[in-house]
Each structure stands twice: as structure tokens, then as C-alpha cells.
Amino acid sequence: MTRKMEISSPLVSIIIRTRNEERWIDHCLSAIATQSISNYEIILVDNNSQDRSVKIAKNYTNNIINMADFYPGKAINEGIRASSGKYIAIISGHCIPKNSLWLEKLIEPLVNDESQLLAGVYGRQEPLSSSSALDKRDLTVVFGLDERTQKKDSFFHNANSAIPRKIWNKFPFDEKTTNIEDRLWGAEVIKNGYHIYYTPHSSVYHYHGINQGGKLDRAEKIVNIIENLEGPAISLSKLIVDKLNIIGVIPIKGLSTNFKDKNLLVESIKYLKSCSLVSEIFVSTDNVETAKIAEDNGARAPFIRPIELSDESVGLPDVLKYTVEEIEKVRKIDLVVIVEENYPFRPKELLTKLINNIIEGGYDTVCASIIEQRSIWLDAQQGIHAIGDSLMGSRRTKPEKIHINLFGLGAVTYVDNIRKKTILTGKVGLSPVPNYPYSFQINKDV
């Protein structure tokens, strides 16, 4: 920007949104009072603050709007409707202008815009010592030191921004969205051929940053809005699932089991074969006859487990660890699908669903489960106590769900979890199936 902006610039309307900003609002407004531009007005849009935010703000402005039904875009629009400035500056009530040139440098690109294509300007945001490490990282990465004009990139941030009134007349902010009204507005103006400008010379201190301290519920809402605007993120499963080495493993101790004239080991092999994503099936057994049944029905049983792994004190993690270490001597493994023969009834497509879930959800392990909505009590040495919600209320209104793990019905895990025997200690996903008949189980050790 080469043309110097006159200090007697047209009136600027500063819109500030607040909710319980008592700790910050005086710092924000006192910094605004020191600005090199004095020809401005302040409109405070408050969302039912229960602290002294409004009382403090009245020391600086009488233009105060209260909004009980708060939406971020609607709050800005209401503030602008009550304003009269040629340029609109927007700042959050917990942001503090860094110096007296904040407002001048924020509107300078708009004043000097000869192309008439500049829709908005947003400035730098810097962390404070009290900001979390996540917020410090995000603010530093996003708000750099280089000026830039965005002709395709629609990123825009209303914690520190400015727009011409004539642009707002064409493109007001979305009044129904719960988050990222600024990003939606940016996408709209870019789509219509306008540009967005970033300036590092107009800076504010912003203690909680752009991601609200990494709050997951807020992130999920934002992602939903972005995906509605830009489409969902590419499916990781579709991208990589056919490149993974996925095997099926059936751990079994002793002879296989018959149920209603069917051999359950044979049925389990058939079940694994029905999943096209499983490339090879291994039966891990300590019994020669069981190994032969496996080989005769299209599975592999290339080794007989050591007898010590059949001891009552040895659990499934040890059996699986030995199994994959033997298999990895001859082939690469990424994912392991585990089924046990003692489930005679199995839902169709469960294994494919589990494989896709572990990839899409970023889980370490995914297991089949059933949801138990009745009260469950644990009888331990310390006495009997409830697990989860023990109230005998409506199943529809109970705030908690208890999942009962059906690991043997179907589970998928990454091979390194088996090596480390940490199958159920990482990020575990649960895939519910109907209770009847799939939870029916024939008790048999593996």
C-alpha cells in the first residue's frame, strides 16, 4: 500500500461482541481509546452477560445492544445496522489492540483499494503468556508476518477484521450458523470475485486463539459447517484400505466346537472369507486335528502353538502376540481381524464395517459390542456399586450408554497393538450390533 491514509478518514464503526468479558473488556476499550484515528463509534453487542461487562463498557459507549438469542453473524449484523460508519471494524471483546495504530492499519488497505475488489481485511492475532500451548502454536502458525491478498483462499477471521459498509450491504453475515460466520462470509465474497487481505501490521492480543483452546465439541460443530460448505473430507478408508495387508486370525484351544450339526471353526473361516478385505486367514491352535480342519477349509495353520500358551493363566493377548510374530516371519501385516469360533450367529458385513471404522475413526482397535441400557452393578471386594447411570429412568433419556464388548464376535486392531499387548488400551471404537442373537456365546477357552 503506497498511498498514505489521511488521519481524518471517514467514520469507522467498531463492532464488539461480548459475553461475560469482565476480565478483558476494559483492556480492549482502553486500547481503542488510544487509537490514532479518533473519528469512530463503538457499538457493543452483548449476549446476556452476567458479570460487569456492560457496566464497564458504558464508560466508553452508550451504543449497547443486548441479544438473548445469540448467533455470531446475527450479532455483527445487528451491530452494523445500528452503526453509521463507512468502514466497519470488528473485534472480539477479549482481544486487546497491540498499539495505537491498530485501527489505522486495519482499514488502510480498504481506504487505498483502487481495484474496488477488496471485500475485507483481517489482522494479526498474537498469544499471551496465559494462552495455552495449543493456542500459542495455532496463532503463530496462522497469523504470520507477510502481507497477502487472497483471491482463492477464503479464510477470514472476525476477531480482528474490517469491511466496507458497501460490501456488507451486498454480503451480510449468515445469521443462522452457530460458528465460523467469518469463514462462510469469506467463501461467499471470494465466490463472487472479491478479494480478502491479510495485514500483520494491525495486531491484537487474543488469549484463547482461533480454536478456543482445542475444545472438541466446538471443533466438531465447525467441521460440520465446513463440510456442508465444501463437502466432506476424503474418505481415508477408500484411499488406503486396498493397500493394507489385512489378515484374519481365529485363536482356538483344543478341538473345535460343533453346534447344531455345524463346526463353528469352519463357520468362522467362512465368515472371514465373506469379507473381501481379508486377504488370508490364519488359525492359531495348539491342536493338530484342529489345524487340519483349518487347512481343509481354506485357512492356514502353519504352526502349532507351544503348550505353555494353553495354560489357564495365559490370556488372549499373549496368544495373539505369539501368533502375529510367527506370521510376520513370512509376510507383512497391517491390520488383524480377530474372530473366535464360539459365536454361532454373526451379522453380515460386520467385518467390513469394523475395518472401515478403524481407518476412518483413527482408532487403535474397533470391536463389536451390544448396548446395555439396564442398570448394571459391580460386586467387588469394596462392595456393590453402580456402573454408569443407575437411575431407573426412561431408556431414551438416560444420559449414558454402557457397551458390552463382544471382542470374539469381531474385532480389528493394528498389528503393533498386538505386539505390545495393548489391544484395548489405546483409542478404542465400538460398533454396536443387536443383542439377539449375536451376543449368544458358547463358553470355550481359546
CORRA-V760240 format. One record per run of one state. SS is the DSSP state (~ for helix, > for strand, _ for the rest). FROM is the first residue (numbers start at 1). TO is the last residue. Records with the same first field share a line. If there is no record, write none. Layout:
SS->FROM-TO, FROM-TO
This chain:
_->1-11, 19-24, 33-39, 47-52, 58-63, 67-71, 82-86, 93-94, 98-101, 112-117, 127-132, 143-147, 151-159, 171-180, 192-194, 207-211, 215-215, 231-235, 244-245, 253-257, 260-261, 274-279, 286-287, 297-299, 301-303, 305-306, 311-315, 328-334, 339-349, 361-364, 373-375, 381-382, 388-401, 406-410, 421-427, 433-446
>->12-18, 40-46, 64-66, 87-92, 95-97, 118-126, 148-150, 160-164, 195-206, 246-252, 258-259, 262-263, 280-285, 300-300, 304-304, 335-338, 365-372, 376-380, 383-387, 402-405, 411-414, 428-432
~->25-32, 53-57, 72-81, 102-111, 133-142, 165-170, 181-191, 212-214, 216-230, 236-243, 264-273, 288-296, 307-310, 316-327, 350-360, 415-420
